[in-house]
Amino acid sequence: MTAAGTTPDLRIVPANEASWDDLQAILTGAAGQCQCQRQRLGDHDWWYMPVTERAAILRDETHCDDPRATETIGIVAYQGDEPVAWCAVDRRGVYGRLRGSPVPWKGRTEVKDDETVWAIACMIVRKGHRSQGLTYPLVAAAVEFARDRGASAVEGYPLLTGGGQVIWDELNVGPVGPFQAAGLREVAHPTKRRLVMRIDF
């Protein structure tokens, strides 16, 4: 699975087709502490859980190193043989922090647990590979990943940066541009800096 318009050496695969070591090479710093669990578990459960337990949950969810697995929850990008980016994409209802926050639902009458709606919850580009536009093919591939698995719609919750510099720990929801390029459109503007964007199939 490689998004259209990407560089020839960029390859994006379901997480179960990537190795666990490769995924961990991407998840460094704050992302390594989180292990992509804060959105899924919610702040309370996540905060008190040791990193080793968070990592064990992520490993079970991704089925890394098992290309025959029928379930996985995200995608991994490679440049050549080097792992460079990760994106968590799954059914919207599994993200407890998202369900519990009033922000993404402001002004909307969505059924929060609609399993046909998927969410792009988090993306991490490995340090040393940032500012190269990798989030564009990553979001496009995440949309394709969800659609191939029966999603009726995909949502994202990007941050409006106003052209300013934003630390990656804050920008793990992604900037607006890659979502626009992948065909998602604004459906809500719940805060000054946050949009809800969506594509329906």
Secondary structure in CASP SS format (residue, H / E / C, confidence):
PFRMAT SS
TARGET T0000
AUTHOR 0000-0000-0000
METHOD secondary structure of the structure
MODEL  1
M C 1.00
T C 1.00
A C 1.00
A C 1.00
G C 1.00
T C 1.00
T C 1.00
P C 1.00
D C 1.00
L E 1.00
R E 1.00
I E 1.00
V E 1.00
P E 1.00
A H 1.00
N H 1.00
E H 1.00
A C 1.00
S C 1.00
W H 1.00
D H 1.00
D H 1.00
L H 1.00
Q H 1.00
A H 1.00
I H 1.00
L C 1.00
T C 1.00
G H 1.00
A H 1.00
A H 1.00
G H 1.00
Q H 1.00
C H 1.00
Q C 1.00
C C 1.00
Q C 1.00
R H 1.00
Q H 1.00
R H 1.00
L H 1.00
G C 1.00
D H 1.00
H H 1.00
D H 1.00
W H 1.00
W H 1.00
Y C 1.00
M C 1.00
P C 1.00
V H 1.00
T H 1.00
E H 1.00
R H 1.00
A H 1.00
A H 1.00
I H 1.00
L H 1.00
R H 1.00
D H 1.00
E H 1.00
T H 1.00
H C 1.00
C C 1.00
D C 1.00
D C 1.00
P C 1.00
R C 1.00
A C 1.00
T C 1.00
E C 1.00
T C 1.00
I C 1.00
G E 1.00
I E 1.00
V E 1.00
A E 1.00
Y E 1.00
Q E 1.00
G C 1.00
D C 1.00
E E 1.00
P E 1.00
V E 1.00
A E 1.00
W E 1.00
C E 1.00
A E 1.00
V E 1.00
D E 1.00
R E 1.00
R H 1.00
G H 1.00
V H 1.00
Y C 1.00
G H 1.00
R H 1.00
L H 1.00
R H 1.00
G H 1.00
S C 1.00
P C 1.00
V H 1.00
P H 1.00
W H 1.00
K C 1.00
G C 1.00
R C 1.00
T C 1.00
E C 1.00
V C 1.00
K C 1.00
D C 1.00
D C 1.00
E C 1.00
T C 1.00
V E 1.00
W E 1.00
A E 1.00
I E 1.00
A E 1.00
C E 1.00
M E 1.00
I E 1.00
V E 1.00
R C 1.00
K C 1.00
G C 1.00
H C 1.00
R C 1.00
S C 1.00
Q C 1.00
G C 1.00
L C 1.00
T H 1.00
Y H 1.00
P H 1.00
L H 1.00
V H 1.00
A H 1.00
A H 1.00
A H 1.00
V H 1.00
E H 1.00
F H 1.00
A H 1.00
R H 1.00
D H 1.00
R C 1.00
G C 1.00
A C 1.00
S C 1.00
A E 1.00
V E 1.00
E E 1.00
G E 1.00
Y C 1.00
P C 1.00
L E 1.00
L C 1.00
T C 1.00
G C 1.00
G C 1.00
G C 1.00
Q C 1.00
V C 1.00
I C 1.00
W C 1.00
D C 1.00
E C 1.00
L H 1.00
N H 1.00
V H 1.00
G C 1.00
P E 1.00
V H 1.00
G H 1.00
P H 1.00
F H 1.00
Q H 1.00
A H 1.00
A C 1.00
G C 1.00
L C 1.00
R E 1.00
E E 1.00
V E 1.00
A E 1.00
H C 1.00
P C 1.00
T C 1.00
K C 1.00
R C 1.00
R E 1.00
L C 1.00
V E 1.00
M E 1.00
R E 1.00
I E 1.00
D E 1.00
F C 1.00
END
